[in-house]
Amino acid sequence: AISVVLVSVFTRAGTTVVFAFGPIAATLEGVDFAGQTLVRLFTISAAIGLFGLTTDPRAFVFDLERRGLSPRFAFVAVATLEAVPAMVARASVITAAQRSRGLDTEGSVVARLRGILPLVAPVLLSSLSEVEERSLALEVRAFGRPGRRNLLWWTADSTGQRTARWLLVLALVVAIVARALGIHVPVV
């Protein structure tokens, strides 16, 4: 967000100069563009965060697969969704193990930076080991076999969920058509 503001404010061409800092001038148009970009950035971040906090990755992927998505793509989606939390948990376990061996990971910034290097190799090696274990497990379960899979579990949609989904799809179509026709629809 800071880099977006700095780049937008000081590099956006405009006629109304708010203030000048040497040869660089901040324009009102740059401030406006920076504000719009920040709102978009935070909206996207909030949407992704809300999705991550409210959606069970496995249920999401099973539902995508039930609707006809390729099992390979579904696996990539669930692996991506679960990668960051798994790596954070692995790093905390490795940090605790390194601390018990006497590694100094607290204190000044220099001490913390010195403590990072002994953590990087075990985290990366354990991640690679987990990838190998997953690939072997998928191979044993005939993940790459041709043909459609039979799913044994899926979440059933309630009437409210189905209605909300179709209303959102309809609203998206209306917004796209309105945008294509140049109609400005105020957002509440």
C-alpha positions, 0 to 999 in steps of 0.5 A: 500500500505504501509503495502504491501511494508513493508511486501514484502520488509522485509519478501521476501526471496532473495539473493541480500540484498539491506540494513539491518535494524538490524536482518531484511534485505530488498532484491532486490527480495522483492522490485521487488515483492512489486513493482509488487504487488503495480502495481496490487493493484493500477490497481485493485483500478483504475478499480473499481474506473473507473467502479464506476464513469462511471456506473449508478448502476441502469442501470447496475443492470437492464441490468444484470437482463435483461440478465437473472441474478437472481433479488435477486442477482441484488438487492444485487449488486445495494445495495452494489454499493449504500451503501457507497455513501448513508452512506457518505451522511447520515454521513455528514447530521448527522455531520451537525446536531450534530454540530448545537447542539454544538458537537466539530468535528473540531480541534485537533485529540483528539477532532475529535476522541471524536466527532466520538462516538456521530456520530456512533450510529445515522449513524448505526441506520439510516442505519438499518432503511433504510434497514427495509424500503427497505425490506418493499418496496420490499415486497409490490412490490412482489419482492420475487414472483416466476417466471420471472419479466417483466422489463419496462426499459432497456438501448439499446446497440449501435453498437459500444458498442456491437462491443467493448464488443465482442472484449473485450471478444475475447481479454480475450479468447485469453489472457487466451489461450495464458497464458495456452499455456505459450505464453508471450504476451507483454502488450503495 
